[in-house]
Amino acid sequence: SNMEMNKWSGKAYTQRYYEILEKRKSLPVYAQKQEFLQCLMSNYLSVKPVVPRRVAAMSVASRVAEEMDVAIGEEVGYSVRFEDCTSSKTVLKYLTDGMLMREAMTDPLLQRYKVIVLDEAHERTLATDLLFVPRVFFGAPLMKVPGRLHPVEILYTQEPERDYLDAAIRTVVQIHMFEPPGDVLVFLTGEEEIEDGCRKIFGELGDQVNVVPLYSSLPPAMQQKIFDPPTENVRKIVVSTNIAETSLIR
């Protein structure tokens, strides 16, 4: 019923909560919710996720606050460099690996937390390596989540490309010319290459497209530009590092 109460706020859930809930149920991972909770309960107590990137910490925390139907900074918050958006009510705190490293300097055993979840562990940043104790994976439970939300078509090049940047730009131009409307996401390696790629794509297609760069050293206000609503008849092309793999939840 719509009068179901939110245990966090003590108020009835909002309409937005139910809208998001429908989307959550369609995610492949939702089918394994009980299995995950069981695994968590039998191994740990409560959770505090760590994500390696500033954009991810902020956008994921905002999304989870919406899913729990609470205000960001209250029960769910985040802590990134120069910005602490948490309170005494916070039970779930998202932060970057760098911020957790700082906390570990004054509290080496991180005793303020019951459980720490380190995301993107395979990326092997200096901070995550130090935060993991060497035996962290031994005997740890493993859960696999199969399935995708959208069908994915993979196309390979016939021959190895001499210059992958040129090849990527050529592909963007082809997609723009021959494919129906839709955004394009291009992964490149870093700031210099991305700025170069953006210039070249704009040089080829001009005002037919809105080319937006995304990398971690870009100011936060510029990073948010990727979420700007689309302009009619102008295709949005986001040129990004792998920051876009996990940081973008909209």
C-alpha positions as CSV (number, residue, x, y, z in Angstrom):
1,S,0.0,0.0,0.0
2,N,1.0,3.6,-0.5
3,M,0.9,4.1,3.3
4,E,4.0,1.9,3.8
5,M,6.3,3.7,6.2
6,N,10.0,4.4,5.5
7,K,11.9,3.1,8.6
8,W,14.6,5.7,8.1
9,S,12.5,8.8,8.0
10,G,9.3,7.6,9.7
11,K,7.2,9.1,6.9
12,A,5.3,7.4,4.1
13,Y,7.4,6.7,1.0
14,T,7.2,9.3,-1.8
15,Q,6.0,8.6,-5.4
16,R,9.6,8.8,-6.5
17,Y,10.6,5.9,-4.2
18,Y,8.1,3.6,-6.0
19,E,9.2,4.8,-9.5
20,I,12.9,4.0,-8.7
21,L,11.9,0.7,-7.1
22,E,10.4,-0.5,-10.4
23,K,13.7,0.3,-12.2
24,R,15.7,-1.4,-9.4
25,K,13.6,-4.6,-9.8
26,S,14.6,-4.7,-13.5
27,L,18.4,-4.8,-12.8
28,P,20.1,-8.2,-13.2
29,V,21.5,-7.9,-9.6
30,Y,18.1,-7.5,-8.1
31,A,17.3,-11.2,-8.6
32,Q,20.2,-12.0,-6.2
33,K,19.3,-9.5,-3.5
34,Q,18.4,-12.2,-0.9
35,E,21.5,-14.3,-1.8
36,F,23.6,-11.2,-1.3
37,L,22.0,-10.2,2.0
38,Q,22.4,-13.8,3.2
39,C,26.1,-13.7,2.3
40,L,26.5,-10.4,4.0
41,M,24.8,-11.4,7.2
42,S,26.8,-14.6,7.5
43,N,30.1,-12.8,7.1
44,Y,29.7,-9.2,8.2
45,L,27.5,-6.8,10.1
46,S,27.0,-3.4,8.4
47,V,28.4,-1.7,5.3
48,K,30.4,1.4,4.3
49,P,31.3,1.4,0.6
50,V,34.5,3.0,-0.7
51,V,34.6,4.0,-4.3
52,P,37.8,5.2,-5.9
53,R,36.5,8.3,-7.7
54,R,35.0,11.5,-6.5
55,V,32.3,11.6,-9.2
56,A,31.3,8.0,-8.3
57,A,31.1,8.7,-4.6
58,M,28.9,11.7,-5.1
59,S,26.6,10.3,-7.7
60,V,26.2,6.8,-6.2
61,A,25.5,8.3,-2.7
62,S,22.8,10.6,-4.2
63,R,21.2,7.7,-6.0
64,V,21.2,5.5,-2.9
65,A,19.7,8.3,-0.8
66,E,16.9,8.5,-3.4
67,E,16.4,4.7,-3.3
68,M,16.1,4.9,0.4
69,D,13.9,7.9,0.2
70,V,16.1,10.0,2.5
71,A,17.9,13.4,2.1
72,I,21.5,13.2,1.0
73,G,23.8,14.0,3.9
74,E,21.5,12.5,6.5
75,E,21.2,8.6,6.6
76,V,23.3,8.3,3.4
77,G,26.2,10.7,2.8
78,Y,29.6,11.0,1.1
79,S,33.0,12.3,1.9
80,V,35.3,13.5,-0.9
81,R,38.3,15.9,-0.9
82,F,37.2,19.4,0.3
83,E,33.6,18.2,0.9
84,D,32.1,16.3,3.7
85,C,28.4,15.6,3.2
86,T,27.6,13.5,6.3
87,S,25.9,14.0,9.7
88,S,25.5,12.2,13.0
89,K,22.6,10.3,11.4
90,T,24.8,8.8,8.6
91,V,24.7,5.0,8.6
92,L,26.0,4.6,5.0
93,K,28.9,6.7,3.9
94,Y,30.5,6.7,0.4
95,L,34.0,8.0,0.1
96,T,37.0,7.8,-2.1
97,D,40.0,5.6,-1.4
98,G,42.1,8.7,-0.7
99,M,39.7,9.9,2.0
100,L,39.7,6.5,3.7
101,M,43.5,6.5,3.6
102,R,43.4,9.8,5.5
103,E,41.1,8.4,8.1
104,A,43.4,5.3,8.4
105,M,46.3,7.6,9.4
106,T,44.5,8.7,12.6
107,D,42.6,5.4,13.1
108,P,44.7,2.6,11.7
109,L,42.2,-0.1,12.4
110,L,39.3,2.0,11.1
111,Q,37.3,1.1,14.2
112,R,34.6,3.6,13.5
113,Y,33.2,1.2,10.9
114,K,31.8,-2.3,11.1
115,V,32.3,-3.1,7.4
116,I,34.2,-1.5,4.6
117,V,33.4,-2.4,1.0
118,L,36.2,-1.5,-1.5
119,D,34.9,-1.1,-5.0
120,E,36.9,-1.4,-8.2
121,A,39.5,-3.4,-6.3
122,H,40.9,-4.7,-9.6
123,E,42.0,-1.2,-10.6
124,R,44.8,-1.5,-8.0
125,T,45.3,2.1,-6.9
126,L,48.0,2.7,-4.3
127,A,45.3,3.6,-1.7
128,T,43.2,0.4,-2.3
129,D,46.3,-1.8,-2.2
130,L,47.3,-0.3,1.2
131,L,43.7,-0.5,2.5
132,F,43.5,-4.2,1.7
133,V,45.3,-6.5,4.1
134,P,47.3,-9.1,2.1
135,R,45.0,-12.0,3.0
136,V,41.8,-10.2,2.2
137,F,40.6,-12.5,-0.6
138,F,41.5,-15.8,1.1
139,G,38.2,-17.6,1.9
140,A,36.1,-14.6,0.9
141,P,32.7,-15.5,-0.5
142,L,32.2,-14.9,-4.2
143,M,29.0,-13.8,-5.9
144,K,28.6,-13.7,-9.7
145,V,25.9,-11.5,-11.3
146,P,25.0,-12.7,-14.8
147,G,22.9,-10.8,-17.3
148,R,22.8,-7.3,-18.8
149,L,20.1,-4.6,-18.9
150,H,20.5,-3.9,-22.7
151,P,21.6,-6.1,-25.6
152,V,25.2,-5.4,-26.6
153,E,26.4,-5.8,-30.2
154,I,30.2,-6.2,-30.5
155,L,32.0,-5.3,-33.7
156,Y,35.7,-5.9,-34.2
157,T,38.1,-4.3,-36.7
158,Q,39.1,-6.5,-39.6
159,E,42.8,-5.7,-39.1
160,P,44.8,-4.1,-36.2
161,E,44.5,-0.3,-36.4
162,R,47.8,1.7,-36.7
163,D,46.3,4.6,-34.8
164,Y,43.4,3.8,-32.5
165,L,42.6,7.4,-31.9
166,D,42.0,8.1,-35.6
167,A,40.1,4.8,-35.8
168,A,37.9,5.8,-32.9
169,I,37.1,9.2,-34.4
170,R,36.4,7.6,-37.8
171,T,33.9,5.3,-36.0
172,V,32.2,8.2,-34.3
173,V,31.7,9.9,-37.6
174,Q,30.3,6.7,-39.2
175,I,27.9,6.2,-36.2
176,H,26.8,9.8,-36.5
177,M,26.2,9.6,-40.3
178,F,24.5,6.2,-40.4
179,E,22.9,5.3,-37.1
180,P,19.6,6.6,-35.6
181,P,19.5,9.2,-32.8
182,G,21.3,8.4,-29.5
183,D,24.3,9.4,-27.4
184,V,27.8,8.1,-28.1
185,L,30.3,7.2,-25.4
186,V,34.0,7.0,-26.5
187,F,36.6,5.6,-24.1
188,L,40.2,7.1,-24.4
189,T,43.2,7.0,-22.0
190,G,43.6,10.4,-20.4
191,E,43.1,14.2,-20.4
192,E,45.4,15.1,-23.3
193,E,44.1,12.4,-25.6
194,I,40.5,13.2,-24.7
195,E,40.9,16.9,-25.4
196,D,42.6,16.1,-28.7
197,G,39.8,13.6,-29.6
198,C,37.1,16.2,-28.7
199,R,38.8,18.8,-31.0
200,K,39.1,16.3,-33.9
201,I,35.4,15.1,-33.6
202,F,34.2,18.7,-33.5
203,G,36.5,19.5,-36.5
204,E,34.8,16.7,-38.4
205,L,31.1,17.2,-37.4
206,G,30.9,20.7,-36.0
207,D,27.5,21.9,-34.7
208,Q,25.8,18.6,-35.6
209,V,27.2,17.2,-32.3
210,N,27.7,18.3,-28.7
211,V,31.1,16.9,-27.7
212,V,31.7,16.6,-24.0
213,P,35.0,15.6,-22.3
214,L,35.0,13.7,-19.0
215,Y,38.1,12.9,-16.9
216,S,38.8,13.0,-13.1
217,S,40.9,16.3,-13.1
218,L,38.1,18.2,-14.9
219,P,36.4,20.6,-12.5
220,P,33.2,19.0,-11.0
221,A,30.9,21.6,-12.7
222,M,32.4,20.6,-16.1
223,Q,32.0,16.9,-15.3
224,Q,28.3,17.5,-14.7
225,K,27.9,18.8,-18.3
226,I,27.6,15.2,-19.5
227,F,24.2,15.2,-17.8
228,D,22.8,18.3,-19.6
229,P,19.6,17.5,-21.4
230,P,20.1,16.8,-25.1
231,T,19.5,19.5,-27.8
232,E,17.1,18.6,-30.5
233,N,18.8,17.2,-33.6
234,V,22.3,17.4,-32.0
235,R,23.9,14.1,-31.0
236,K,25.7,14.1,-27.7
237,I,29.2,12.5,-27.8
238,V,30.9,11.9,-24.4
239,V,34.7,11.3,-24.7
240,S,35.8,9.9,-21.4
241,T,38.4,7.8,-19.4
242,N,37.1,4.7,-17.7
243,I,35.7,7.1,-15.0
244,A,32.4,6.7,-17.1
245,E,32.3,2.9,-16.6
246,T,31.0,3.0,-13.0
247,S,30.6,6.6,-12.1
248,L,27.5,7.4,-14.1
249,I,24.1,6.6,-12.6
250,R,21.2,8.4,-14.1
